[in-house]
Amino acid sequence: MVLPIFNWTRTHNVAEVSQTDYDNYTTNNPLSIQQSSPANFTLTTSGSPCPICTVPTH
């Protein structure tokens, strides 16, 4: 089990998306989303949901 912690400032977030959505940088269907820093997710297996920011213009 891996517990990554994401820290950010200003207007950002961190969402969990599928590997396919991550590969295509698609943020329309996040599995979960956290708006406050720090955020952490439990990644339990290979192919776990991938972290991504949904704020446009990165």
C-alpha positions as CSV (number, residue, x, y, z in Angstrom):
1,M,0.0,0.0,0.0
2,V,1.3,3.4,-0.9
3,L,-0.1,6.6,0.6
4,P,1.0,9.6,-1.5
5,I,0.5,13.1,-0.1
6,F,-0.2,16.0,-2.5
7,N,0.5,19.6,-1.4
8,W,-0.4,22.6,-3.4
9,T,-1.1,26.3,-3.2
10,R,-3.6,28.6,-4.9
11,T,-6.3,27.2,-7.1
12,H,-5.7,23.5,-7.6
13,N,-7.1,20.2,-6.5
14,V,-6.3,16.5,-6.9
15,A,-8.6,14.0,-8.4
16,E,-8.4,10.2,-8.9
17,V,-9.1,9.1,-12.4
18,S,-8.8,5.8,-14.3
19,Q,-5.6,5.0,-16.1
20,T,-7.4,5.6,-19.5
21,D,-8.6,9.0,-18.4
22,Y,-5.1,9.9,-17.1
23,D,-3.4,8.8,-20.3
24,N,-5.9,11.0,-22.3
25,Y,-5.8,13.8,-19.7
26,T,-9.6,13.5,-19.3
27,T,-10.9,14.9,-16.0
28,N,-14.7,14.7,-16.8
29,N,-15.3,11.6,-14.7
30,P,-13.1,11.7,-11.5
31,L,-13.5,8.8,-9.2
32,S,-13.0,11.2,-6.3
33,I,-11.7,14.7,-5.8
34,Q,-10.1,16.6,-3.0
35,Q,-10.1,20.4,-2.9
36,S,-8.0,21.0,0.2
37,S,-4.2,20.6,0.5
38,P,-2.7,18.4,1.8
39,A,-4.6,15.6,0.2
40,N,-3.7,11.9,0.4
41,F,-4.9,8.8,-1.4
42,T,-4.4,5.1,-0.7
43,L,-3.0,3.3,-3.7
44,T,-3.4,-0.4,-3.1
45,T,-2.5,-2.1,-6.4
46,S,-0.9,-1.6,-9.7
47,G,-3.4,0.2,-11.9
48,S,-4.9,2.0,-9.0
49,P,-6.6,5.3,-9.9
50,C,-4.2,7.9,-11.0
51,P,-3.9,11.4,-9.5
52,I,-4.5,14.5,-11.7
53,C,-5.4,18.1,-11.2
54,T,-8.7,19.1,-12.8
55,V,-8.0,22.9,-13.0
56,P,-7.6,23.9,-16.7
57,T,-4.7,25.7,-18.3
58,H,-1.8,23.9,-16.8
